[in-house]
Structure formats: C-alpha cells, structure tokens
Amino acid sequence: MISADSDEPLHVLDLPQLYTKPSATDLLKALELLAVQPRSFGSSAHEAVKRPAVQPAGVAQYLTSIISSSLKWLESDELREAVWDAAAARLSERSGRAAMPAMSRVFNIPASSKEEFTLTLHEPSLTSDNLGNKTWVSSYLLSRRLHNLLESTPQLVPATSTTQKDSSTLRALELGAGTGLVGLSFAVLRGALATIHLTDLPAIVPNLEHNVKLNTELLEKSDATVTTGVLDWSVAPDPLPSQDERYDIILAADPLYSPEHPKWLVNTIKRWLSRGLDARVVVEMPLRDAYLPQVQEFRSRMGDIGLAVVEEGEEIGYDDWEGADGESVEVRCWWSVWGWSEKI
Ligand SMILES: C[S@@+](CC[C@H](N)C(=O)[O-])C[C@H]1O[C@@H](n2cnc3c(N)ncnc32)[C@H](O)[C@@H]1O
C-alpha cells in the first residue's frame, strides 16, 4: 500500500507490481503519484498536499510495462483505457526525467541472408532529453527486415542502377528518426543508389548527427549519403515542397504516441511524398493496446489521402525495457509498405 504521508522518496518497487494483478484504483493512484507537477502550497504546512516523490530509477520501465500489458484482469475496457491513458501521459511528461544512463549500443543488421553489418548508436541519458534518444523495438525489427523489403519491392530500387549519384538516385526521408537506426541501415543497404535525410525534433537532431558521425567509416565504405535536419510534423512548411523536393521513399518507425500524431504524421507524408506511382512509405509500429486507436486512425487517414497498403505483416519483438517481473516484454509490431492508389 502506498503511503502519501512520508517525505522519503518511494522506490518504484513500492508501487503496485503488475504480476500481483493490482486493481485499477491502485494503479491509477500510483500513476497519480508519478504526475510531474509542483507540490501545491497551502496556507499552512498541514494544508500543503504532500506528494511522495518516487525515485526516478526504473520509472520509465514501470510505465512502459503498464502500456505493454494487456491488463486483462481489470473488469472493463474503460478501466484498462483509463490506466493506459494515465501511464502514457506520465511517460510523455517524464520522458525528460527518467533516469536511464547514457550508453552506446551495437546493432547487427542483415545485408543479405548471409552477411550483416554493425551500427553503433549513442543513446544519451534519458534524464536530459526525450523519447527519440532511445532506440525502440520496431525500428530494430524494421532495420532487420529492410534488406528483404528492398529486394521484394522493385520501386525501392532506382530504374537505372548506377554507382554515381545522379537523377536516378532515390531520395529517401526518415520521419521521427530518433537515434537513426532505420535510416542508417537504409543508407548502408542502398549505398550510392540513394540519399537519405534523417529528421526529428530539434532536441533529438544533435544526437542523430552524432550517430551519423559514429558510423562514418561504414557509411563511407558503402558510398552512402546521409544528411540530418529538423522536421516537425506539426508545422506546415511555407512554401510547400515542390515535386522535385519531395521524396521517393519515406520511412518511419514507432511514430505514434500522442492523439495528434496520426493527423500530423499523415499530413507530413502527404506534403513530402513524391506523387509518382513508384513512391513508397515504409512504416513499422508496435501494436500496444494503449495506442491501437492511433494506429487505426493512421490507417484510415493514409487511405483518405489516397495511399493504399502494398504489403504488410506482423511480427514479434522484445522491448528492452523489462516488465515488472524482470522479463523482456513481448511486443507485437505491424509493418507496412504503402503506395499511391492508381484510382486517384
Ligand atoms: C518512440 S520514438 C521512435 C524513434 C525511432 N524511430 C525508433 O523507433 O527508435 C518517436 C519519435 O518521434 C519523434 N517525434 C514526436 N513528435 C514529433 C513531431 N511533432 N515531429 C517530428 N518528430 C516527432 C520523437 O522525437 C521520437 O524521436
């Protein structure tokens, strides 16, 4: 039972643990304690609302484990949604505050059925920045799938193969690139056949640039051209991009975690995707119960602007956030390739 009377910061293990199948009320109370807001000051010490601070270590994992859980022991969908919504809100509030140490990670990505290459990515401490400073499971799955997708989708190969960058070189864009795993994998796989521009919010781009530099040797060996820059989906560029400025391929992994994201993301795709019938959007995202409405909205908005699924599938990955019981959390992910429907 959580006590709000103590001034001692709680430990995350003092909060209700999922393996004990806590009630929605207990979970919501715990999530309320994790709200990032100033203590309120009353006119006397007695009136002041005491809010026990929770030590930041492990809080992001705790919240992610709630979002990843089916919460199937709770009595109704409404209760499940209330808990997921509260956990999602806490995660975005705290994404700048969760104590995760900075680390460099190594990812092995297949280049074919026999060969693979290694990317090194820096993930700054999550104490100072936000969600894009971590590499998420769907970007890992999409990076590992890319070589197959590139082989099975002729549109992702330029009409004339060449080792020189010229007008037949494909132009690719990654939205919400985070640490850059998908875009850098694409760059290595396509080499001189494509250029790629990795984009994200201003707070994320410095680390993205750093990660491009960390992999310079491999990128040079692959003859890849990678640039980085800010591209905020909520802002419409003025003037709007011309057909020449648009991209042949748009990539995105795990881009939906707030109610505005489906609309912003699809508007951004509409602005930046080339109008050619060969243009493709390649996305992968986790099917976390808490975010299913956003995934549905993304699908229907993509259809509304005239894009149709060319190829799609589901696969299982593992979050590197541990669940409440210390096990890796299984995550079902949906990947899809989209093109303009010939009907429009
Ligand atoms: C869950 S992270 C995924 C990062 C990376 N694609 C991965 O899968 O590892 C979502 C990314 O979307 C970015 N993002 C969120 N809102 C955005 C916006 N309005 N414009 C551009 N990027 C945004 C975040 O900064 C973050 O990098």
The ligand as an SDF file (V2000), in Angstrom:
LIG
                    3D

 27 29  0  0  0  0  0  0  0  0999 V2000
    9.0350    6.4250  -29.9640 C   0  0  0  0  0  0  0  0  0  0  0  0
   10.2220    7.4470  -30.7370 S   0  0  0  0  0  0  0  0  0  0  0  0
   10.7900    6.4390  -32.0690 C   0  0  0  0  0  0  0  0  0  0  0  0
   12.1830    6.8160  -32.5010 C   0  0  0  0  0  0  0  0  0  0  0  0
   12.7890    5.8960  -33.5680 C   0  0  0  0  0  0  0  0  0  0  0  0
   12.0590    5.9810  -34.8070 N   0  0  0  0  0  0  0  0  0  0  0  0
   12.8030    4.4730  -33.0640 C   0  0  0  0  0  0  0  0  0  0  0  0
   11.8730    3.7240  -33.4130 O   0  0  0  0  0  0  0  0  0  0  0  0
   13.7200    4.1000  -32.3220 O   0  0  0  0  0  0  0  0  0  0  0  0
    9.1970    8.6290  -31.6160 C   0  0  0  0  0  0  0  0  0  0  0  0
    9.9970    9.6860  -32.3550 C   0  0  0  0  0  0  0  0  0  0  0  0
    9.0880   10.6180  -32.9740 O   0  0  0  0  0  0  0  0  0  0  0  0
    9.6020   11.9170  -32.7700 C   0  0  0  0  0  0  0  0  0  0  0  0
    8.5110   12.8980  -32.8300 N   0  0  0  0  0  0  0  0  0  0  0  0
    7.4780   13.0390  -31.9690 C   0  0  0  0  0  0  0  0  0  0  0  0
    6.7120   14.0740  -32.3140 N   0  0  0  0  0  0  0  0  0  0  0  0
    7.2700   14.6140  -33.4320 C   0  0  0  0  0  0  0  0  0  0  0  0
    6.9460   15.7320  -34.2550 C   0  0  0  0  0  0  0  0  0  0  0  0
    5.9110   16.5290  -33.9840 N   0  0  0  0  0  0  0  0  0  0  0  0
    7.7350   15.9910  -35.3210 N   0  0  0  0  0  0  0  0  0  0  0  0
    8.8180   15.2100  -35.5770 C   0  0  0  0  0  0  0  0  0  0  0  0
    9.1840   14.1450  -34.8350 N   0  0  0  0  0  0  0  0  0  0  0  0
    8.4260   13.8600  -33.7630 C   0  0  0  0  0  0  0  0  0  0  0  0
   10.2360   11.8490  -31.3770 C   0  0  0  0  0  0  0  0  0  0  0  0
   11.1450   12.9100  -31.1390 O   0  0  0  0  0  0  0  0  0  0  0  0
   10.8870   10.4870  -31.4360 C   0  0  0  0  0  0  0  0  0  0  0  0
   12.1840   10.5280  -31.9760 O   0  0  0  0  0  0  0  0  0  0  0  0
  1  2  1  0
  2  3  1  0
  2 10  1  0
  3  4  1  0
  4  5  1  0
  5  6  1  0
  5  7  1  0
  7  8  2  0
  7  9  1  0
 10 11  1  0
 11 12  1  0
 11 26  1  0
 12 13  1  0
 13 14  1  0
 13 24  1  0
 14 15  1  0
 14 23  1  0
 15 16  2  0
 16 17  1  0
 17 18  1  0
 17 23  2  0
 18 19  1  0
 18 20  2  0
 20 21  1  0
 21 22  2  0
 22 23  1  0
 24 25  1  0
 24 26  1  0
 26 27  1  0
M  CHG  2   2   1   9  -1
M  END
$$$$
